[in-house]
Amino acid sequence: MHKFLSFNHFITPELIQILFFILVIADFISAIGAGFSVGGFWGFIIAVAYLVLAVILSRVFCELLIVVFKINENLAALREDKGI
């Protein structure tokens, strides 16, 4: 509990992993909806393509968020090394 109240440890990177799984579930539901809206063979092809692209974009989005936190950690380490 002390780590939670001190704000020295970020909980957001762990939350980003949870966000990714929520986004994948939402992508799956959206892909099913897109497939049923078109219907037939082309609906299946569109749903698969949509699912693949949406999951990739969700992953890239989450990785970009994590990169921001990694940059912050590296800047903090540099600040400590230089005594600033």
TORDOTI-193162 format. One line per field, with one value per residue: residue number from 1; y negated, z, x negated of N, C-alpha, C, O, CB in turn; residue in three letters. Coordinates in pm, whole numbers, plus 50000, padded with zeros to 5 digits. Last residue first. Glycine has a CB too. Layout:
! residues N
seq <- (NUM:...)
n.Y <- (Y:...)
n.Z <- (Z:...)
n.X <- (X:...)
ca.Y <- (Y:...)
ca.Z <- (Z:...)
ca.X <- (X:...)
c.Y <- (Y:...)
c.Z <- (Z:...)
c.X <- (X:...)
o.Y <- (Y:...)
o.Z <- (Z:...)
o.X <- (X:...)
cb.Y <- (Y:...)
cb.Z <- (Z:...)
cb.X <- (X:...)
type <- (Ala:...)
***
This chain:
! residues 84
seq <- (84:83:82:81:80:79:78:77:76:75:74:73:72:71:70:69:68:67:66:65:64:63:62:61:60:59:58:57:56:55:54:53:52:51:50:49:48:47:46:45:44:43:42:41:40:39:38:37:36:35:34:33:32:31:30:29:28:27:26:25:24:23:22:21:20:19:18:17:16:15:14:13:12:11:10:9:8:7:6:5:4:3:2:1)
n.Y <- (48413:48611:48778:48995:48884:48829:49086:49183:49016:49099:49361:49314:49179:49383:49560:49412:49413:49685:49734:49608:49769:50009:49940:49900:50156:50303:50187:50258:50538:50554:50445:50627:50863:50779:50716:50969:51104:50952:50985:51261:51269:51117:51277:51490:51340:50995:50735:50762:50969:50841:50641:50802:50923:50697:50617:50832:50797:50545:50601:50774:50594:50408:50570:50614:50347:50291:50455:50313:50073:50134:50150:49878:49749:49741:49646:49542:49324:49264:49348:49522:49758:49823:49886:50120)
n.Z <- (48937:48924:48715:48795:48812:48542:48436:48558:48441:48177:48203:48278:48046:47860:47963:47918:47638:47586:47658:47444:47236:47302:47254:46973:46888:46965:46802:46550:46567:46597:46351:46161:46236:46210:45937:45826:45930:45816:45542:45523:45602:45400:45183:45239:45438:45555:45652:45919:46009:46011:46200:46429:46448:46495:46745:46900:46866:46980:47245:47301:47267:47471:47693:47657:47689:47954:48079:48006:48134:48400:48411:48360:48589:48823:48910:49216:49368:49501:49756:49756:49656:49835:50059:50000)
n.X <- (47897:47703:47669:47822:48078:48123:48122:48354:48546:48521:48614:48881:48974:48947:49137:49371:49371:49393:49657:49787:49697:49823:50090:50076:49999:50228:50421:50321:50353:50630:50712:50609:50751:51020:51037:50991:51216:51426:51381:51430:51701:51814:51767:51945:52210:52209:52195:52258:52099:51848:51887:51932:51682:51529:51624:51536:51257:51218:51286:51072:50863:50916:50868:50595:50502:50569:50383:50156:50204:50172:49897:49837:49966:49843:49517:49393:49415:49650:49722:49939:49831:49634:49794:49918)
ca.Y <- (48296:48539:48648:49013:48934:48720:48991:49247:49012:48961:49337:49387:49113:49260:49600:49440:49286:49615:49789:49561:49627:50001:49972:49794:50041:50335:50182:50117:50480:50604:50381:50488:50860:50827:50613:50859:51151:50967:50851:51206:51342:51073:51150:51514:51431:51128:50760:50654:50994:50958:50603:50711:51006:50776:50530:50806:50922:50567:50506:50823:50713:50365:50514:50727:50420:50216:50486:50453:50074:50109:50273:49984:49740:49856:49627:49657:49353:49223:49264:49386:49699:49789:49770:50000)
ca.Z <- (48915:49048:48705:48767:48934:48639:48395:48587:48586:48212:48161:48367:48176:47843:47961:48055:47711:47550:47742:47581:47239:47307:47390:47063:46864:47021:46947:46589:46547:46704:46476:46163:46232:46338:46039:45798:45962:45962:45601:45485:45678:45539:45193:45233:45340:45533:45510:45844:45994:45927:46063:46379:46427:46374:46628:46889:46826:46838:47168:47311:47182:47332:47673:47649:47563:47847:48094:47965:47988:48352:48434:48268:48455:48803:48821:49127:49317:49361:49742:49805:49590:49698:50065:50000)
ca.X <- (47983:47725:47604:47679:48014:48126:48020:48225:48527:48487:48476:48792:48975:48870:48996:49330:49370:49270:49551:49808:49660:49677:50047:50120:49911:50096:50436:50327:50220:50544:50750:50565:50604:50968:51062:50899:51080:51415:51373:51299:51599:51826:51696:51801:52153:52265:52174:52321:52243:51871:51856:52036:51802:51505:51644:51680:51323:51187:51369:51211:50870:50922:51002:50687:50481:50635:50525:50170:50200:50308:49976:49792:50022:49930:49630:49407:49282:49638:49604:49959:49947:49596:49706:50000)
c.Y <- (48308:48413:48565:48880:48950:48761:48875:49154:49074:48946:49195:49362:49181:49186:49477:49485:49308:49482:49720:49610:49568:49856:49966:49818:49926:50217:50208:50100:50334:50547:50427:50420:50717:50819:50655:50749:51038:51011:50860:51068:51286:51140:51091:51384:51444:51210:50896:50673:50883:50985:50720:50670:50921:50866:50606:50719:50901:50692:50522:50733:50771:50484:50470:50681:50537:50289:50417:50497:50217:50110:50255:50117:49845:49858:49755:49635:49469:49238:49209:49294:49553:49717:49726:49875)
c.Z <- (49001:49035:48831:48766:48914:48767:48495:48548:48625:48362:48193:48333:48275:47976:47944:48063:47854:47624:47713:47674:47378:47310:47404:47205:46957:47007:47016:46740:46590:46691:46592:46296:46242:46342:46172:45901:45940:46002:45752:45548:45650:45628:45333:45250:45350:45430:45473:45693:45914:45904:45968:46235:46372:46344:46498:46768:46806:46786:47018:47232:47185:47237:47528:47632:47550:47714:47984:47974:47936:48199:48384:48288:48359:48661:48811:49042:49218:49308:49600:49780:49631:49628:49925:50000)
c.X <- (48108:47808:47622:47605:47863:48057:48009:48111:48393:48466:48432:48645:48881:48862:48906:49184:49325:49261:49418:49698:49681:49629:49895:50073:49947:50000:50303:50344:50220:50403:50663:50595:50554:50816:51002:50913:50980:51274:51354:51279:51460:51724:51706:51723:52002:52190:52235:52305:52311:52019:51881:52012:51915:51625:51625:51709:51473:51257:51344:51304:51012:50932:51019:50832:50578:50620:50605:50316:50212:50313:50119:49866:49967:49985:49712:49532:49285:49496:49584:49841:49963:49710:49663:49914)
o.Y <- (48220:48318:48458:48872:48921:48681:48830:49144:49023:48872:49173:49344:49114:49135:49469:49451:49228:49443:49698:49535:49487:49824:49922:49727:49861:50182:50142:50007:50290:50511:50346:50345:50687:50773:50574:50694:51014:50959:50785:51038:51267:51078:51023:51380:51415:51157:50908:50632:50908:51019:50701:50664:50963:50882:50583:50742:50948:50693:50512:50782:50813:50477:50493:50747:50557:50293:50475:50568:50239:50144:50349:50187:49898:49958:49863:49609:49490:49171:49114:49172:49470:49625:49607:49771)
o.Z <- (48997:49111:48844:48811:49005:48826:48528:48621:48714:48405:48233:48422:48349:48013:48007:48158:47907:47667:47805:47759:47424:47378:47507:47270:47013:47101:47115:46798:46659:46791:46676:46347:46323:46440:46240:45948:46025:46099:45809:45601:45743:45718:45378:45323:45452:45346:45372:45616:45848:45793:45857:46156:46280:46229:46401:46696:46708:46674:46939:47161:47082:47137:47468:47563:47444:47635:47926:47887:47831:48142:48331:48191:48280:48618:48792:49095:49144:49211:49582:49784:49547:49549:49897:49948)
o.X <- (48193:47792:47562:47490:47785:47984:47900:48012:48326:48378:48317:48562:48808:48757:48800:49114:49248:49152:49339:49650:49601:49532:49844:50020:49859:49929:50270:50288:50128:50341:50625:50512:50466:50759:50939:50814:50893:51219:51276:51172:51381:51667:51615:51624:51941:52117:52304:52391:52412:52060:51931:52107:51986:51664:51697:51807:51530:51310:51437:51391:51064:51003:51124:50910:50637:50714:50696:50365:50273:50417:50179:49894:50045:50043:49657:49640:49188:49460:49508:49857:49999:49687:49655:49954)
cb.Y <- (48283:48504:48571:49083:49069:48677:48937:49381:49085:48865:49364:49537:49110:49171:49701:49547:49220:49592:49941:49608:49549:50074:50111:49782:49996:50460:50282:50048:50493:50758:50409:50411:50927:50971:50588:50803:51274:51069:50768:51198:51492:51101:51051:51580:51386:51115:50757:50520:51006:51079:50556:50588:51074:50861:50411:50738:51031:50580:50360:50830:50819:50282:50395:50815:50470:50074:50443:50545:50009:49975:50310:50007:49603:49854:49582:49792:49385:49079:49343:49389:49777:49916:49800:50000)
cb.Z <- (48767:49108:48585:48634:48976:48668:48253:48512:48657:48165:48013:48362:48233:47735:47847:48116:47708:47399:47721:47634:47136:47188:47430:47061:46716:46953:46994:46515:46399:46703:46507:46050:46102:46364:46054:45657:45876:46013:45568:45331:45645:45591:45092:45101:45203:45492:45475:45886:46131:45990:46052:46465:46559:46389:46634:47018:46931:46818:47213:47460:47227:47297:47769:47775:47553:47837:48233:48051:47936:48405:48584:48284:48399:48905:48682:49207:49431:49346:49782:49951:49624:49621:50150:50120)
cb.X <- (48022:47596:47658:47660:48076:48269:48050:48213:48642:48596:48461:48822:49117:48933:48971:49421:49510:49263:49537:49945:49743:49616:50097:50272:49919:50038:50541:50441:50178:50539:50895:50629:50552:51014:51214:50924:51042:51518:51498:51286:51603:51966:51751:51764:52189:52408:52022:52262:52309:51807:51709:52044:51845:51377:51546:51733:51298:51035:51340:51256:50767:50800:51026:50675:50337:50577:50577:50081:50071:50358:49977:49643:49998:50045:49584:49416:49188:49683:49481:49990:50073:49557:49583:50093)
type <- (Ile:Gly:Lys:Asp:Glu:Arg:Leu:Ala:Ala:Leu:Asn:Glu:Asn:Ile:Lys:Phe:Val:Val:Ile:Leu:Leu:Glu:Cys:Phe:Val:Arg:Ser:Leu:Ile:Val:Ala:Leu:Val:Leu:Tyr:Ala:Val:Ala:Ile:Ile:Phe:Gly:Trp:Phe:Gly:Gly:Val:Ser:Phe:Gly:Ala:Gly:Ile:Ala:Ser:Ile:Phe:Asp:Ala:Ile:Val:Leu:Ile:Phe:Phe:Leu:Ile:Gln:Ile:Leu:Glu:Pro:Thr:Ile:Phe:His:Asn:Phe:Ser:Leu:Phe:Lys:His:Met)
***
